[in-house]
Structure formats: structure tokens, C-alpha cells
Amino acid sequence: MADKDKATQLKEAGNLKFKQRSFHEAVKLYCQAEAAAPHEAVYSSNLSAALYELGDYASCLQAICRATNKLTEQEAQSSLSPRLSTRLAKTLSYGVREGKISADLIQSSAVVIEKLSTEGAKPSASDELVTAWKLWDKVDGEMDVVRKGAPDAQIRLSRLPMFKAAALMHQTGS
């Protein structure tokens, strides 16, 4: 059996598991499909959907990046790109808020994030897509506020009486 045929069969089996909400099994099948046809974006995309449903946002982000980097021009013009874009915005929002996606992972994915974020600005963008990117913009702004306020917060924390006492005890060896 050709690798492409094998990948298609694995994807179809994965789709069945996905519809049955057996996401762990779907992930396994989509991984096998991606390995059988590593240059096809659809398998990484389907894998990202199953990982998203499992709440594995860091792995989902990585699968979205792989899928985006494999998109052909035709696929980029199809419904696959907006679906990836919506999933990416949601993944970033939920992953950051849950502490499952780090600033470093966001930085290493910046090219894909920038590329897919443009989908939300297109006139054909769905309400879900636009809303997902607005949420990510809000979360991203919150991250900036936290980063900028962290040094002052550390200073205020070190001045709290319980931390002062602990520091003094540590210094005196008591």
C-alpha cells in the first residue's frame, strides 16, 4: 500500500475516533498518518485538533506550526488555513492562561503566529475567527502588563513582614 493511501486510511480512522471523542486514540492515528505522509498539512492539522481537545496546548501549537509550514498555496486559500488560524488563537489564549505555553514557545512560533493572524483580518473571516484573535490580543496584552509589573511586584513582595522575617532568620542562622 502506498504511503499516501496508508496515511488517508489512518486519517479516516482518526476522524472516526475524534467523532467518538476518543482523542487519545485519534492522536495516535493522526501521528501515524503524519509519519506516513510527512509533507501533507492535513495530517498535522487533524493532529492539532485532537491535541487541542485534550488540552495539550503546547503540542497543539507545534502541530499547527508544522501544518502551516506544509500548506500549499491551494491549501492556504482553502478552509484549512482559517481553521488553523482559529485553533491557533484559541490555543494561545488558553495555553498561556493555563501556563502550558511559555513565552519562549510563543517566540519560537512567531512567524507562524504572524502568518495565521492575518486570517482574522480578511473580510471573509468568520465571527469565531475574529473573536478568537480578539481574545488572544487581550491575553497577549495581559502578558505584557504582567511582564512589565513583575519587577515592582517582586520588590513589594520582598518588603512584606513575613518575607523580611524569613530573610533575617536566614541571615542570622536562627
Sequence and secondary structure as in RCSB ss.txt:
>XXXX:A:sequence
MADKDKATQLKEAGNLKFKQRSFHEAVKLYCQAEAAAPHEAVYSSNLSAALYELGDYASCLQAICRATNKLTEQE
AQSSLSPRLSTRLAKTLSYGVREGKISADLIQSSAVVIEKLSTEGAKPSASDELVTAWKLWDKVDGEMDVVRKGA
PDAQIRLSRLPMFKAAALMHQTGS
>XXXX:A:secstr
  HHHHHHHHHHHHHHHHHTT HHHHHHHHHHHHHHSTT HHHHHHHHHHHHHHT HHHHHHHHHHHHHH  HHH
HHSSHHHHHHHHHHHHHHHHHHTT S HHHHHHTHHHHHHHHGGGGSTT  HHHHHHHHHHHHHHHHHHHHHHHH
HHHHHHHHTSHHHHHHHHHHHHT 
